[in-house]
Amino acid sequence: MSRPAERSPLLGNPRRRSCGNRFLSLFRQESEPSWTQSIEILFSTHWVNVLLIFVPLSFVSHFTDVDVGLQFAISFLALIPLSALLGIATEQLSLEVGQTPSSLLNATFSNAVEIIVAFAALMRDEPRIVQTSLLGSILSNILSVLGFSFFFGGFKHKENKYDAEISSSLMTLTCITLVIPAAYHAAQSQGGEGTIPSFHSFNASVDVTLLRHSSEEGLQWISRGASILLLCVYAAFLFFQLKTHSYLYEKLRKHQDPNSRETAKMSSTVAALTLLGATALTGCCADFLISSIERTVLKYHISERFIGMIMIPIVGNAAEHVASVWMASKGKMELAVGICVGSAIQIASFVIPLLVIIGWITSHPLTLFFEDFEHSIHDTSQTVVLFVSVLLVNFLIQTGNSNYLQGLILITLYLVIVLTFWVS
């Protein structure tokens, strides 16, 4: 029998790890994927990651003398892959925590791009951009995304069944809450019109100024009070969904593919670092985008409301659009409706009220009156559009069945809205 050499190891084929590998192993559990595997999954999941090249270009365009339209376009494209990275990191990190933390994590970061863009606009005293971008995101979810989900899902299956009764009720409450400030402002404006002719021109001007100031102050108090109440209702909705009546949502979980939910494909540390890094980069690119909007509007004569209501929501909803339509085409309409309506509810019941409160704290006033206070005293088109859209969507989803014709109806309404704000 041959004897092993003196220098032969006692244990065959030992795995020697470098100092770097041993250091990285401190930040992940044994059962988790490696950092290399996690990074590979991170950048290979979505095709929109090819647009990550625009992230450094966004910094370059902001700090150099380039055309403002090009700066806007680059920052716009940079936000799309960052939105996808935020979605991937949130999804993977939520698989590593319990059900309640997972739901809270999704509630906070599922609309992270909308929150960051709106916050950047609020800090730059652009309340119109804040309002139009968030309103546009709601319309995009309940008309465009839901419409295409119904449309493509209807071609695969003649009818798709789902249950969204509770969600539609909360959506209706939120819509009414957003309509009330417009009704208050309209009543204040009409109440002051009859007093103006009885004064001389100077007194009439003073009266209009006082009326405007009184109406704006009233709107601020109504908005702040309503925002606090909406946040409480949203917290109660989460408690209802996660604790007291979680059994009502078991059907939604049964429609999910169990094979795709068993284990996380990324290390929790990589997911957390990605979440932090993507949030920081999104904040920078969002600030660059907001800073270029006003100059882009002036130079290229594009409606500011069109940019806010139609273009900016594309950034935050691009990955969501694809996921929802894909699930609908696979017959998972319960999930598709949950994504669309759930995202709209989060924006209307959580994001908008949260920003009103943040604006109150930071002395950047923001109200729930979704119109241009200075230039559109009698214009309530945005409020009317929201009310009609929510009314139509509630009417369609109350039946619990969907088909391609319903999807076509929602898409048509959205295209009419796009056309209207393009020519406005």
Buried (B, 14 or more C-beta within 10 A) or exposed (E): EEEEEEEEEEEEEEEEEEEEEEEBBEBBEEEBBBBEBBBBBBBEBBEBBEBBEBBEBBBEBBEEEBBBBEBBBBBBBBBBBBBBBBBBBBBBBBBBEEEEEBBBBBBBBBBBBBBBBBBBBBBBEBBBBBBBBBBBBBBBBBBBBBBBBBBBBBEEBEEBEBBBEBBBEBBBBBBEBBBBBBEBBBEBBEEBEEEBEEEEEEEBEEBBEEBBEEBBEBBBEBBBEBBBEBBEBBEEBBEBBBEEEBEEBEEBEEBEEEEEEEEBBBBBBBBBBBBEBBBEBBBBBBBBBBBBBBBBBEEEEBBBBBBBBBBBBBBBBBBBBBBBBBBBBBBBBBBBBBBBBBBBBBBBBBBBBBBBBBBBEEEBBBBBBBBBBEEEBEEBBBBEBBBEBBEBBBEBBEEBBBBBEBBBBBBEBBEEBBEBBEEE
